[in-house]
């Protein structure tokens, strides 16, 4: 899947399955995310400049707004050298959570 140039991209990706350390498996796991910046692709069509933006425990992807504190508000996403991806934590209501799965 190629990602177009974007200032801020919102989406949900579905993982075929997610396996816990206990061996329990969830199928069709929805993961909410936001992206910022422009992806660069290598010769195998893999994004070569991606950085996962980690936020506080149990946070959602909108915390990518905190990136301005790190890189400065004057830096437009199209001018960034990196493609930032912020993922909503599993368990949060917009991603895979007990309220959206059969996991109890």
Secondary structure, 3 states (H helix, E strand, C coil): CCCCCEEEEEEEEEEEEEECCCCCEEEEEEEEEEEEECCCECCCCCECCEEEECCCCCCCHHHHHHHHHHHCCCCCHHHCCCEEEEECCCCCCCCCCCCCCCCC
